[in-house]
């Protein structure tokens, strides 16, 4: 059995957004040379997610596919977007103090509790079978990385690990 991991970077805006990483997944699997096994897409960021969904040809003005915007709209009903301190218990005063003093973060950057909640529901990884050298995604399946933290633009990471023979 062989294991190979590659990291990809995704530049994200200051809004909740999904990014199609299917081509990177296909590339990493092809470069691995492995014919059978699994490919896992995982993000270490606790306010991000990875999911498999159908591609929606129509998009919003921001470029978000309509099916993914519908997904965000549904989650906004479950975990309303954080807009002001005190809306959620997190972040509390200790977290805000430590974030400012230890990491140089602005207090408003803590208004991402909704992103953390949605991430914990969706999950931060997907495992996809690899058969005959290709990920099995179905006819319409695509792999998406979602940054659910809408407080600032930043660079995010997705680890792609191929395990197999």
C-alpha positions, 0 to 999 in steps of 0.5 A, a space after each residue: 500500500 502506498 500513501 501520497 499527500 499533496 496540499 493545495 491552497 485556496 484564496 478565499 474572500 470575506 464571505 461564505 463561498 465554495 470552490 470547486 477543487 475537483 480538477 485538483 483531486 483528479 490531478 493528484 490521483 492521476 499523478 499518484 499512479 495508484 489504480 485502486 484505493 481512496 482519495 481523501 480531501 481534508 481541510 484543517 480549518 475549523 470553519 471550513 468544509 469539504 463536500 461532494 455535490 452536483 455542479 449547478 450551471 447557473 451562478 449568483 452575481 458573486 459566481 456561487 453556483 445556485 445549488 451551493 447558494 441554496 445550501 448556504 441559505 438553508 444553513 443560515 436558517 439553522 445557524 444565522 450569520 454572526 453579525 454582532 457580539 453576544 449573538 452567540 456565546 462564542 467568542 467569549 471575552 477570554 477568547 477575544 482577549 487571547 486572539 488579540 494578544 496572542 495572534 494579533 486578531 481584530 475582535 470582529 474576526 471572532 464573529 464566525 461562530 456560524 461558520 464553525 457550527 456549519 463546518 461541524 455539521 457538514 464535516 471537514 473531509 470527504 473520502 472518495 473511492 479510486 477505481 481504475 485510476 480515477 475517483 468515483 464521483 458519479 455522473 455529476 459529482 464534484 468536490 467542493 471546498 467551502 470557507 464558511 468564515 465570512 469575516 476576512 479574506 485569507 489563504 486556506 489549505 486542503 490536503 489531498 491524500 491518496 491511499 492505495 495500490 
